[in-house]
Amino acid sequence: MTLPDTAPTPPGADRTFQVDLRGLVDLLSHHLYSSPRVYLRELMQNAVDALTARHTLEPAAPTGAFGVRLYADGSVVRVEDDGVGLTEADVHSFLATIGRSSKRADRIAEQRGDFIGQFGIGLLSCFLVADEIHVLSRSARTPDAPAVEWRGRGDGSYSVRTLPATARPRPGTTVTLTPRADAGEWTSPAQVHALARHFGSLLRHPVTFDDGTGGTNGTGGTATSVNPEPAPWARTYPTPGARSRALAAYGEEVFGFKPLDTIELDLPAVGLKGIACVLPETVPAGRRHGHRVHVKGMLLSEQAEEILPEWAFFVRCVVDAESLRPTASRESLYEDDTLAAVRDALAERLRDWIARAAASDPELLHRFLQAHHLAVKSLAVHDDEILRMLLPWLPFETTDGHTTLDEFARTHRTVLVTSSVEEFRQVAAIASAAGLGVVNGGYTYDRELVHRLPEIRPEATVADLDPATLTAHLDPVDRETELAAAAYLAQARDALAVFDCDVALRTFQPVSAPALLIDSREARHERTRSQLAREQEGGLWGDILGALRQEAPRAQLILNQLNPLVRTAVSIDEPELARTSAEALYGQAAMLSRRPLRPAESSLINRSFLDLLAHALRKDS
């Protein structure tokens, strides 16, 4: 909070920036911090960093000798620590100048990794809830150091004075805030206690809270521990089963769901420990859950997506790390080489868990794949080890129902795979009746994975399904039947020429299916492209190029001679009724394919239905 120098500045001399503190606080509240509640985290963080420095100064001090005490009674919020404290010079240097931090001082620069904060602007967050910050501190570096009082105000002014050592008998720092009237939501005793537990439940130093109900001004009150126990992974348990249950219970408490399983995470190189909780239900594709990340015990973020790769959306993690670097807001992680290495290492832990489940716990693996097969498929595409382990177990939609590739390949030596969902739906019933084994390859990753099946089962053959493969398995009709239906087929081809659709007569199962429309997405796109090219080229050159261009693939409407409706239709000798019935059969087959209908096809379906209805009414009359 450096005040501007009011003395005149010589021409050409360097000038210093004048800081509008209110504007800066507004900037922090709207663009750096997600909520005013972070003021308590910043105060607790400063206190914990001061304790860390005190332990460095007095390494022989017993564990728990120094702590943090919080007090809130609705009129004030106070955070007191037994940390290293500040001298008068420290106060002038670190509290009176924006952007400078005791954690950046040269004398402790080599210890930066021991501190949570790195940016020295955290104290300003207190102005989000109060107009004045009162700091009373006494340094532990000098035995007879006086107490130092600093008062900072929201208008940018501050005052510093030294007090007798009796003003603060023990080294450490006390920060007191008098909340504004509009900040009660964040400074009430219940809220301060809840925020302290939220941010500091895993802190390694003892933290207590007092709401003043047992005494006056925080004396004689009943203090409750904010962090009564160490992190669950740091505790000892009588049996491995008890440890597993305790970790699962902690995951349920934190995330609100009972994990399918819990995976312990331990990366000693960066001091990371924690758990990954496997979600018990399917996660929508593309949706990623945030993870709960603590740095040296202090909660950094509940929505840290960057800690795991994108494919790991089937878990939610809670971790505590030593060496991860927070961003300026201390609400997310800085993307650097350390974070990239941690992400890779945690991904490897998840792969190891999947491998263990596949090798030793088939029931757990089955439940996991039922819920998260999409995540595993996305991993298997790029991970050969996971592919070899799990491809036979993964479920796919096939003409035999939803089944694994391992079971499907035992029944069908040749596995056919479609390129789209609509193509599978067009042919599924007929292909199944014909004994063909077809897998729906239209879902994300499925077609690519099915084609890799021979890597796992060398005896299996995989091929893309094309119309010729299917029509080759449909039985032709006898010559007499073909000749008898020739006139109808000609009328049908003429009626459907506008859709580039040929018409053929075959016999196939099931009998209930009157017609099959074979028309791939690629064929439709090619016909559309060719039509546009002809329209744009036009004239003589268009005719020449059209003759030279390979004919675009056509759709094919295959009528089922075994179906009673088709047998009646092919005997129609009235031209208009024959055309109408062919259009109706085409429309019904197009709807059964479940692909999006073109406007012309929707119009054809409506028109053919009304024409058939009108014909039936005329006949009855």
Secondary structure as the mmCIF struct_conf table of DSSP 4:
data_model
#
loop_
_struct_conf.conf_type_id
_struct_conf.id
_struct_conf.beg_label_comp_id
_struct_conf.beg_label_asym_id
_struct_conf.beg_label_seq_id
_struct_conf.end_label_comp_id
_struct_conf.end_label_asym_id
_struct_conf.end_label_seq_id
HELX_LH_PP_P HELX_LH_PP_P1 THR A 2 ASP A 5
BEND BEND1 ALA A 7 ALA A 7
HELX_LH_PP_P HELX_LH_PP_P2 PRO A 8 PRO A 10
TURN_TY1_P TURN_TY1_P1 PRO A 11 GLY A 12
HELX_LH_PP_P HELX_LH_PP_P3 PHE A 17 VAL A 19
HELX_RH_AL_P HELX_RH_AL_P1 LEU A 21 LEU A 27
HELX_RH_PI_P HELX_RH_PI_P1 LEU A 28 LEU A 32
BEND BEND2 SER A 34 SER A 34
TURN_TY1_P TURN_TY1_P2 PRO A 36 ARG A 37
HELX_RH_AL_P HELX_RH_AL_P2 VAL A 38 LEU A 57
TURN_TY1_P TURN_TY1_P3 PRO A 59 ALA A 60
BEND BEND3 ALA A 61 ALA A 61
HELX_LH_PP_P HELX_LH_PP_P4 PRO A 62 PRO A 62
TURN_TY1_P TURN_TY1_P4 THR A 63 GLY A 64
BEND BEND4 ALA A 65 PHE A 66
STRN STRN1 VAL A 68 ALA A 72
BEND BEND5 GLY A 74 SER A 75
STRN STRN2 VAL A 77 ASP A 81
BEND BEND6 GLY A 83 GLY A 83
HELX_RH_AL_P HELX_RH_AL_P3 GLU A 88 ASP A 90
HELX_RH_PI_P HELX_RH_PI_P2 VAL A 91 LEU A 95
BEND BEND7 ALA A 96 THR A 97
TURN_TY1_P TURN_TY1_P5 ILE A 98 GLY A 99
HELX_RH_3T_P HELX_RH_3T_P1 SER A 102 ARG A 104
HELX_RH_3T_P HELX_RH_3T_P2 ASP A 106 ASP A 114
BEND BEND8 ILE A 116 ILE A 116
BEND BEND9 PHE A 119 GLY A 120
HELX_RH_3T_P HELX_RH_3T_P3 GLY A 122 LEU A 128
TURN_TY1_P TURN_TY1_P6 VAL A 129 VAL A 129
STRN STRN3 ALA A 130 ARG A 138
BEND BEND10 ALA A 140 THR A 142
TURN_TY1_P TURN_TY1_P7 PRO A 143 ASP A 144
HELX_LH_PP_P HELX_LH_PP_P5 ALA A 145 PRO A 146
STRN STRN4 ALA A 147 ARG A 153
TURN_TY1_P TURN_TY1_P8 GLY A 154 ASP A 155
BEND BEND11 GLY A 156 GLY A 156
STRN STRN5 TYR A 158 LEU A 163
HELX_RH_3T_P HELX_RH_3T_P4 ALA A 165 ALA A 167
BEND BEND12 ARG A 168 PRO A 171
STRN STRN6 GLY A 172 PRO A 179
HELX_RH_3T_P HELX_RH_3T_P5 ALA A 181 ALA A 183
HELX_RH_AL_P HELX_RH_AL_P4 GLY A 184 THR A 187
BEND BEND13 SER A 188 SER A 188
HELX_RH_AL_P HELX_RH_AL_P5 PRO A 189 GLY A 200
TURN_TY1_P TURN_TY1_P9 SER A 201 LEU A 202
BEND BEND14 ARG A 204 HIS A 205
STRN STRN7 VAL A 207 ASP A 210
BEND BEND15 GLY A 212 GLY A 212
TURN_TY1_P TURN_TY1_P10 THR A 213 GLY A 214
BEND BEND16 GLY A 215 GLY A 215
STRN STRN8 THR A 216 THR A 216
TURN_TY1_P TURN_TY1_P11 ASN A 217 GLY A 218
STRN STRN9 THR A 219 THR A 219
BEND BEND17 GLY A 220 GLY A 220
STRN STRN10 THR A 224 SER A 225
BEND BEND18 VAL A 226 ASN A 227
BEND BEND19 GLU A 229 GLU A 229
HELX_RH_3T_P HELX_RH_3T_P6 PRO A 232 ALA A 234
BEND BEND20 ARG A 235 ARG A 235
BEND BEND21 PRO A 238 THR A 239
HELX_RH_AL_P HELX_RH_AL_P6 PRO A 240 PHE A 255
BEND BEND22 GLY A 256 PHE A 257
BEND BEND23 LEU A 260 LEU A 260
STRN STRN11 THR A 262 LEU A 267
HELX_RH_3T_P HELX_RH_3T_P7 PRO A 268 VAL A 270
TURN_TY1_P TURN_TY1_P12 GLY A 271 GLY A 271
STRN STRN12 LEU A 272 VAL A 278
HELX_LH_PP_P HELX_LH_PP_P6 LEU A 279 LEU A 279
BEND BEND24 PRO A 280 GLU A 281
HELX_LH_PP_P HELX_LH_PP_P7 THR A 282 PRO A 284
TURN_TY1_P TURN_TY1_P13 ALA A 285 GLY A 286
STRN STRN13 ARG A 292 VAL A 295
TURN_TY1_P TURN_TY1_P14 LYS A 296 GLY A 297
STRN STRN14 MET A 298 SER A 301
BEND BEND25 GLU A 302 GLU A 302
HELX_RH_3T_P HELX_RH_3T_P8 GLU A 305 ILE A 307
BEND BEND26 LEU A 308 LEU A 308
TURN_TY1_P TURN_TY1_P15 GLU A 310 TRP A 311
TURN_TY1_P TURN_TY1_P16 PHE A 313 PHE A 314
STRN STRN15 VAL A 315 ALA A 321
BEND BEND27 GLU A 322 SER A 323
STRN STRN16 PRO A 326 PRO A 326
TURN_TY1_P TURN_TY1_P17 ALA A 328 SER A 329
BEND BEND28 ARG A 330 SER A 332
STRN STRN17 LEU A 333 LEU A 333
BEND BEND29 ASP A 336 ASP A 336
HELX_RH_AL_P HELX_RH_AL_P7 ASP A 337 SER A 360
HELX_RH_AL_P HELX_RH_AL_P8 PRO A 362 HIS A 382
HELX_RH_AL_P HELX_RH_AL_P9 ASP A 384 LEU A 390
HELX_RH_3T_P HELX_RH_3T_P9 LEU A 391 TRP A 393
BEND BEND30 LEU A 394 LEU A 394
STRN STRN18 PRO A 395 THR A 398
TURN_TY1_P TURN_TY1_P18 THR A 399 ASP A 400
STRN STRN19 GLY A 401 THR A 404
HELX_RH_AL_P HELX_RH_AL_P10 LEU A 405 THR A 411
BEND BEND31 ARG A 413 ARG A 413
STRN STRN20 THR A 414 VAL A 417
BEND BEND32 SER A 419 SER A 420
HELX_RH_AL_P HELX_RH_AL_P11 VAL A 421 ALA A 433
TURN_TY1_P TURN_TY1_P19 ALA A 434 GLY A 435
STRN STRN21 VAL A 438 VAL A 439
BEND BEND33 TYR A 443 TYR A 443
TURN_TY1_P TURN_TY1_P20 THR A 444 TYR A 445
HELX_RH_AL_P HELX_RH_AL_P12 ASP A 446 VAL A 450
TURN_TY1_P TURN_TY1_P21 HIS A 451 ARG A 452
HELX_RH_AL_P HELX_RH_AL_P13 LEU A 453 ILE A 456
TURN_TY1_P TURN_TY1_P22 PRO A 458 GLU A 459
STRN STRN22 THR A 461 ASP A 464
HELX_RH_AL_P HELX_RH_AL_P14 PRO A 467 THR A 471
TURN_TY1_P TURN_TY1_P23 ALA A 472 HIS A 473
BEND BEND34 LEU A 474 LEU A 474
STRN STRN23 ASP A 475 PRO A 476
HELX_LH_PP_P HELX_LH_PP_P8 VAL A 477 ASP A 478
HELX_RH_AL_P HELX_RH_AL_P15 ARG A 479 ALA A 484
TURN_TY1_P TURN_TY1_P24 ALA A 485 ALA A 485
HELX_RH_AL_P HELX_RH_AL_P16 ALA A 486 LEU A 496
HELX_RH_3T_P HELX_RH_3T_P10 ALA A 497 PHE A 499
TURN_TY1_P TURN_TY1_P25 ASP A 500 ASP A 500
STRN STRN24 CYS A 501 THR A 507
BEND BEND35 GLN A 509 GLN A 509
TURN_TY1_P TURN_TY1_P26 VAL A 511 SER A 512
STRN STRN25 ALA A 515 ILE A 518
HELX_RH_AL_P HELX_RH_AL_P17 ARG A 521 GLU A 537
HELX_RH_AL_P HELX_RH_AL_P18 GLY A 539 LEU A 548
BEND BEND36 ARG A 549 ARG A 549
HELX_LH_PP_P HELX_LH_PP_P9 GLN A 550 PRO A 553
STRN STRN26 ALA A 555 ASN A 560
TURN_TY1_P TURN_TY1_P27 GLN A 561 LEU A 562
BEND BEND37 ASN A 563 ASN A 563
HELX_RH_AL_P HELX_RH_AL_P19 PRO A 564 ALA A 569
TURN_TY1_P TURN_TY1_P28 VAL A 570 SER A 571
HELX_RH_AL_P HELX_RH_AL_P20 PRO A 575 LEU A 592
TURN_TY1_P TURN_TY1_P29 SER A 593 ARG A 594
HELX_LH_PP_P HELX_LH_PP_P10 ARG A 595 ARG A 598
HELX_RH_AL_P HELX_RH_AL_P21 PRO A 599 ASP A 620
#
